[in-house]
Structure formats: C-alpha cells, structure tokens
Amino acid sequence: MSGVDHIQPSGDRMRKAIKWLSDAVLSHPDKSRQRLLEEAEIRFDLSPKECEFLNCNFGEFPKEG
C-alpha cells in the first residue's frame, strides 16, 4: 500500500465533516457550534474555503429578540 491510499477527495471530506458536525450538534448540545466547527475543520483537514463554507452555513445563528 502506498501513502496515497488514505487521501480523500475534497468533496468526500466535506460530506464526512457535515455528517460528523450534524451528529455532534445533536449529541453535544452543551458545546458551542463554533467549537464544533473548529474541531471538524481540524479533524477533516479542511481548506480555508471549506472552513468558510461551514462557518457561513453552520455557524451560530443570531438570537432573535
């Protein structure tokens, strides 16, 4: 086996990161979303653009009222 076997395509990393993030939000409601986003970014070795996408779409929602 070569060292290339463990490399995942970018889209696959994002799918896994989004799945992990949605599971983590449900199973750890006490953790802030920002903390979970940072963990996902590191865990799945996401690019700056991928990180920005997650932050824009899955970051903390402004509180109403």
C-alpha positions, 0 to 999 in steps of 0.5 A: 500500500502506498501513502496515497491510499488514505487521501480523500477527495475534497468533496468526500471530506466535506460530506464526512465533516457535515455528517460528523458536525450534524451528529455532534450538534445533536449529541453535544448540545452543551458545546458551542457550534463554533467549537464544533466547527473548529474541531471538524475543520481540524479533524477533516483537514479542511481548506480555508474555503471549506472552513468558510463554507461551514462557518457561513452555513453552520455557524451560530445563528443570531438570537432573535429578540 
